[in-house]
C-alpha cells in the first residue's frame, strides 16, 4: 500500500504537466518573465515540452541576444 502511495506522488508532476497548454519556443522567447518562472519550475523536477521549449528559448536568447544587444554587420 505504501508503494502505491509513493508511485502516485511520483507521477503527480507528470500529470500536472499534461494539463498545460504547450507553447512554442518563439512564445517563450517573447515572454521573458514567464520563461524565467517556467525554468525555475523545471529545475525543481518538472519534465515537459514547455520545459524543453523554455530551455531552448533561453539558450537562443543567451547565444544570439536580443535585437538591442546584437550589432549587425553593415556592408555600406
C-alpha positions as CSV (number, residue, x, y, z in Angstrom):
1,X,0.0,0.0,0.0
2,X,2.9,2.4,0.8
3,X,4.4,1.6,-2.6
4,X,1.2,2.6,-4.3
5,X,1.2,6.0,-2.5
6,X,4.9,6.6,-3.4
7,X,4.1,5.8,-7.1
8,X,1.1,8.1,-7.0
9,X,3.1,11.0,-5.6
10,X,5.9,10.4,-8.0
11,X,3.6,10.7,-11.0
12,X,1.9,14.0,-10.0
13,X,4.3,16.3,-11.6
14,X,4.0,14.5,-14.9
15,X,0.2,14.6,-14.7
16,X,0.2,18.3,-13.9
17,X,2.4,19.0,-16.9
18,X,0.0,17.1,-19.2
19,X,-2.8,19.6,-18.5
20,X,-0.7,22.6,-19.5
21,X,-1.0,24.1,-23.0
22,X,2.2,23.6,-24.9
23,X,3.8,26.9,-26.0
24,X,6.3,27.3,-28.8
25,X,9.9,28.3,-28.5
26,X,9.1,31.6,-30.1
27,X,6.4,32.3,-27.4
28,X,8.9,31.6,-24.7
29,X,11.5,33.9,-26.4
30,X,9.0,36.7,-26.4
31,X,7.8,36.3,-22.8
32,X,10.8,36.8,-20.6
33,X,9.2,36.7,-17.2
34,X,7.1,33.6,-18.0
35,X,10.2,31.9,-19.3
36,X,12.1,32.6,-16.1
37,X,9.3,31.3,-14.0
38,X,8.9,28.2,-16.1
39,X,12.6,27.5,-15.9
40,X,12.5,27.8,-12.1
41,X,9.6,25.2,-12.1
42,X,11.5,22.9,-14.4
43,X,14.6,23.0,-12.2
44,X,12.5,21.6,-9.3
45,X,11.5,18.4,-11.1
46,X,9.1,19.1,-14.0
47,X,9.7,17.4,-17.3
48,X,7.5,18.7,-20.1
49,X,7.5,20.0,-23.6
50,X,7.2,23.5,-22.2
51,X,10.3,23.0,-20.1
52,X,12.2,21.9,-23.1
53,X,10.9,24.9,-25.2
54,X,11.7,27.3,-22.4
55,X,15.2,26.0,-22.2
56,X,15.7,26.2,-25.9
57,X,14.3,29.8,-25.9
58,X,16.6,30.7,-23.1
59,X,19.6,29.2,-24.9
60,X,18.8,31.2,-28.1
61,X,18.4,34.4,-26.1
62,X,21.7,33.9,-24.5
63,X,23.5,32.8,-27.6
64,X,22.0,35.3,-30.1
65,X,20.8,38.1,-27.8
66,X,18.0,40.5,-28.5
67,X,17.8,43.0,-31.3
68,X,19.0,45.6,-28.8
69,X,22.2,43.7,-27.9
70,X,23.1,42.5,-31.4
71,X,25.5,44.5,-33.5
72,X,24.5,43.8,-37.1
73,X,27.3,43.8,-39.7
74,X,27.0,46.8,-42.0
75,X,28.0,46.4,-45.6
76,X,27.9,50.0,-46.7
